[in-house]
Amino acid sequence: MMIKQMKNLFELYDDNDIKRFYSHVDKRGEDECWPWLAMTSEKGYGVFSCKRKIYRNSRFIKLIMGEDIKDKVVKNTCGDITCCNPKHNDLITHAEVMQRMRESGNSCVGSKNRASKLTEADIRAIKSRYKRNSLTDGFAPIGNDYGVTAGCIRDIVIGKTWKHVD
């Protein structure tokens, strides 16, 4: 009994799952979008349940195409988030996602982030003001002046955060 349960854990999908998946896809021409016809998430992405696990349709199509989806993100290239055409969905790393967001101006870094207490001008002032072992211009006093922690100021000074500001 235990061996049978273990076998089922490693079985991601079978032929019936693939047939069921494609029954929810409007498969069109090779280069056209293949719209998802079944359930979608609150954000509009197609979702598919298989072996007690829920996948986005774009991830499941990459899985059944034999691609390694572990530690990867599926990025839609056609603009239709329900599209199941494998040609319209690229597998990329999280780092590549962040790089594309920066290049397109869609990332919320620095003062674009609505949770930020600081601006780019503040960062420049902090970097020029900081003096090592200073009682008035060290991490804690600067942090107190700007309403942030000493650790926040340290991360700015050593370049761990706010890397985009010179």
C-alpha positions in Angstrom: 0.0 0.0 0.0 2.7 2.5 0.9 4.7 1.9 -2.3 1.5 2.6 -4.4 1.0 5.9 -2.5 4.6 6.9 -3.1 4.3 6.1 -6.8 1.3 8.4 -7.1 3.2 11.2 -5.5 5.8 11.2 -8.3 3.2 10.9 -11.1 2.6 14.4 -12.2 0.1 13.7 -15.0 -1.1 11.0 -17.4 -2.6 10.8 -20.8 -6.1 11.4 -19.5 -5.0 14.6 -17.8 -3.5 15.8 -21.1 -6.7 15.0 -23.0 -8.7 16.8 -20.3 -6.4 19.8 -20.5 -6.6 20.1 -24.3 -10.4 19.8 -24.1 -10.3 23.3 -22.4 -8.1 24.8 -25.1 -9.3 26.4 -28.4 -6.3 25.1 -30.3 -5.9 27.3 -33.5 -3.1 27.8 -35.9 0.5 27.2 -35.0 1.3 30.9 -34.4 -2.1 32.0 -33.2 -3.2 32.4 -29.6 -4.8 29.3 -28.1 -7.4 30.7 -25.7 -8.2 28.9 -22.4 -11.9 28.0 -22.2 -12.3 26.8 -18.7 -11.9 28.3 -15.2 -9.8 31.3 -14.5 -8.3 32.9 -11.4 -9.4 36.2 -9.9 -6.7 37.9 -12.0 -7.8 36.2 -15.2 -5.2 33.5 -15.6 -6.4 30.1 -16.8 -6.1 27.4 -14.1 -6.1 23.7 -14.4 -6.3 21.1 -11.6 -4.3 17.9 -11.9 -3.5 15.2 -9.3 -4.7 17.5 -6.5 -2.5 20.3 -7.6 -3.6 23.5 -9.3 -1.5 24.9 -12.2 -1.8 28.0 -14.3 -2.6 26.8 -17.8 0.6 28.3 -19.2 2.7 26.3 -16.7 0.9 23.1 -17.3 1.4 23.3 -21.1 5.2 23.8 -20.6 5.2 20.8 -18.2 3.5 18.5 -20.7 5.8 19.7 -23.5 8.6 18.2 -21.4 10.2 21.4 -20.3 11.8 21.8 -16.9 9.6 24.4 -15.1 11.3 24.1 -11.7 12.5 27.5 -10.4 11.2 29.1 -13.6 8.5 31.6 -14.3 6.3 31.5 -17.4 6.2 34.8 -19.2 3.4 35.4 -21.7 4.7 37.1 -24.9 1.4 37.7 -26.8 -0.5 39.8 -24.2 -3.3 37.2 -23.7 -2.9 35.8 -20.2 -5.2 32.9 -21.0 -3.1 31.8 -24.1 -1.9 28.2 -24.0 0.2 28.3 -27.1 3.7 27.1 -26.0 5.3 29.5 -28.5 3.6 32.4 -26.7 4.9 31.4 -23.3 8.6 31.7 -22.4 10.2 30.0 -19.4 12.5 32.5 -17.7 14.1 32.9 -14.3 12.9 35.3 -11.7 16.1 37.4 -12.3 15.1 37.7 -16.0 11.6 38.8 -15.0 13.0 41.6 -12.8 15.5 42.6 -15.5 12.6 42.9 -18.1 10.6 44.9 -15.6 13.4 47.3 -15.1 14.1 47.7 -18.8 10.4 48.4 -19.5 10.0 50.8 -16.6 7.4 48.6 -14.9 9.3 47.9 -11.7 8.4 49.7 -8.5 11.9 50.6 -7.3 12.9 53.5 -5.2 10.3 56.2 -4.7 8.0 54.5 -7.3 7.3 52.0 -4.5 4.4 53.4 -2.6 5.7 51.9 0.7 9.0 53.9 0.4 9.7 56.5 3.0 12.7 57.9 1.1 13.3 59.5 -2.3 16.2 59.3 -4.6 17.3 62.8 -3.4 17.2 61.5 0.2 19.5 58.6 -0.8 22.1 60.9 -2.4 22.0 63.1 0.8 22.4 60.0 3.0 25.3 58.6 1.0 27.1 62.0 1.1 26.4 62.6 4.8 27.4 59.2 6.2 30.8 59.2 8.0 32.1 56.0 9.6 32.3 55.9 13.4 30.5 59.3 13.7 28.2 60.1 16.5 26.2 62.5 14.4 26.5 61.1 10.9 26.5 57.4 11.6 23.7 54.9 10.7 21.5 55.5 13.8 21.5 59.3 13.8 20.8 59.5 10.1 18.1 56.8 10.4 16.5 58.9 13.2 16.5 62.0 11.0 14.8 60.2 8.2 12.4 58.0 10.2 14.0 54.7 9.2 16.2 52.2 11.0 19.9 52.2 11.3 19.9 48.9 9.3 18.0 50.6 6.5 20.7 53.3 6.4 23.5 50.7 6.5 21.9 48.8 3.6 21.8 52.1 1.6 25.4 53.0 2.3 26.8 49.5 1.5 24.8 49.4 -1.7 22.5 46.5 -0.8 19.4 48.6 -1.4 18.7 51.6 -3.7 21.3 50.3 -6.1 19.9 52.4 -8.9 20.9 55.7 -7.2 24.5 56.9 -7.7 
